[in-house]
Amino acid sequence: MLGRLNHVAIAVPDLAAATAIYRDTLGAAVSQPQALPEHGVTVVFVELPNAKVELLEPLGEASPIAAFLEKSPSGGIHHICYEVNDILAARDRLKAAGARVVGDGEPKIGAHGKPVLFLHPKDFAGTLVELEQV
Amino acid sequence: MLGRLNHVAIAVPDLAAATAIYRDTLGAAVSQPQALPEHGVTVVFVELPNAKVELLEPLGEASPIAAFLEKSPSGGIHHICYEVNDILAARDRLKAAGARVVGDGEPKIGAHGKPVLFLHPKDFAGTLVELEQV
């Protein structure tokens, strides 16, 4: 069921500083920052040859990464995103296995314009997992 | 300088349980567990089409992931590994930029039999970064 590793998302308190680390210190190709108010983040994409790293900074009042940064003020890896071909089939398989999907279980349109679901860290080795249909 | 995303390492308290999640619940291809006493971990490789996820369980008295699991008993993403072509050149560039390398700054032979270095989370957006020469 599981396809490619699509991206690793790193929550950061200072997007400009984190972007400079990846662009200047590590020598990676980075995008311009993109504000995604409907997702409560501003994102910079770090383009690696086989996957992306996404640097996320909170945007707005109720950012979904605000609580994470309160606990880890220096930042840290927030979630990992895997690709699936059929997100509804994936959801049904996971629920049948007793795993929890975050929210109401209905896929939302994610930051790449594709249907996504988040899986509960308690059922996935302590890791917040995003599934994206590709 | 930065090449492919080689792997994401997830520290877990129960390797058999985490392996079952990835193999049975998520439907991924997983390796047999491999004890790496010189690295203080037992590892299961989750083989995705473009990258690996490594599930790490502490092994022995002084496992490098023991402190992490004390803070996060359910597990969590421990580090992210990027590939570089020349690890000594990478180290020198990072040190010149003022970034800290963990330990004495000399590459060690990592779990894949290749030279690796770990970079200090405080200088890399709160994230423990491994560089592996490929």
Chai-1 contact restraints between the chains, C-beta under 6 A:
chainA,res_idxA,chainB,res_idxB,connection_type,confidence,min_distance_angstrom,max_distance_angstrom,comment,restraint_id
A,M1,B,G27,contact,1.0,0.0,6.0,A-B,restraint_1
A,L2,B,L26,contact,1.0,0.0,6.0,A-B,restraint_2
A,L2,B,G27,contact,1.0,0.0,6.0,A-B,restraint_3
A,L2,B,A28,contact,1.0,0.0,6.0,A-B,restraint_4
A,R4,B,L48,contact,1.0,0.0,6.0,A-B,restraint_5
A,R4,B,P49,contact,1.0,0.0,6.0,A-B,restraint_6
A,R4,B,N50,contact,1.0,0.0,6.0,A-B,restraint_7
A,L5,B,L48,contact,1.0,0.0,6.0,A-B,restraint_8
A,L5,B,N50,contact,1.0,0.0,6.0,A-B,restraint_9
A,L5,B,A51,contact,1.0,0.0,6.0,A-B,restraint_10
A,V8,B,V8,contact,1.0,0.0,6.0,A-B,restraint_11
A,V8,B,I80,contact,1.0,0.0,6.0,A-B,restraint_12
A,I10,B,A125,contact,1.0,0.0,6.0,A-B,restraint_13
A,I10,B,T127,contact,1.0,0.0,6.0,A-B,restraint_14
A,V12,B,A125,contact,1.0,0.0,6.0,A-B,restraint_15
A,A18,B,A125,contact,1.0,0.0,6.0,A-B,restraint_16
A,T25,B,A97,contact,1.0,0.0,6.0,A-B,restraint_17
A,T25,B,A99,contact,1.0,0.0,6.0,A-B,restraint_18
A,L26,B,L2,contact,1.0,0.0,6.0,A-B,restraint_19
A,G27,B,M1,contact,1.0,0.0,6.0,A-B,restraint_20
A,G27,B,L2,contact,1.0,0.0,6.0,A-B,restraint_21
A,A28,B,L2,contact,1.0,0.0,6.0,A-B,restraint_22
A,L48,B,R4,contact,1.0,0.0,6.0,A-B,restraint_23
A,L48,B,L5,contact,1.0,0.0,6.0,A-B,restraint_24
A,P49,B,R4,contact,1.0,0.0,6.0,A-B,restraint_25
A,N50,B,R4,contact,1.0,0.0,6.0,A-B,restraint_26
A,N50,B,L5,contact,1.0,0.0,6.0,A-B,restraint_27
A,N50,B,N50,contact,1.0,0.0,6.0,A-B,restraint_28
A,A51,B,L5,contact,1.0,0.0,6.0,A-B,restraint_29
A,A51,B,A51,contact,1.0,0.0,6.0,A-B,restraint_30
A,S72,B,G126,contact,1.0,0.0,6.0,A-B,restraint_31
A,S74,B,G126,contact,1.0,0.0,6.0,A-B,restraint_32
A,G75,B,A125,contact,1.0,0.0,6.0,A-B,restraint_33
A,G75,B,G126,contact,1.0,0.0,6.0,A-B,restraint_34
A,G76,B,G126,contact,1.0,0.0,6.0,A-B,restraint_35
A,I77,B,I77,contact,1.0,0.0,6.0,A-B,restraint_36
A,I77,B,T127,contact,1.0,0.0,6.0,A-B,restraint_37
A,I80,B,V8,contact,1.0,0.0,6.0,A-B,restraint_38
A,A97,B,T25,contact,1.0,0.0,6.0,A-B,restraint_39
A,A99,B,T25,contact,1.0,0.0,6.0,A-B,restraint_40
A,A125,B,I10,contact,1.0,0.0,6.0,A-B,restraint_41
A,A125,B,V12,contact,1.0,0.0,6.0,A-B,restraint_42
A,A125,B,A18,contact,1.0,0.0,6.0,A-B,restraint_43
A,A125,B,G75,contact,1.0,0.0,6.0,A-B,restraint_44
A,G126,B,S72,contact,1.0,0.0,6.0,A-B,restraint_45
A,G126,B,S74,contact,1.0,0.0,6.0,A-B,restraint_46
A,G126,B,G75,contact,1.0,0.0,6.0,A-B,restraint_47
A,G126,B,G76,contact,1.0,0.0,6.0,A-B,restraint_48
A,T127,B,I10,contact,1.0,0.0,6.0,A-B,restraint_49
A,T127,B,I77,contact,1.0,0.0,6.0,A-B,restraint_50
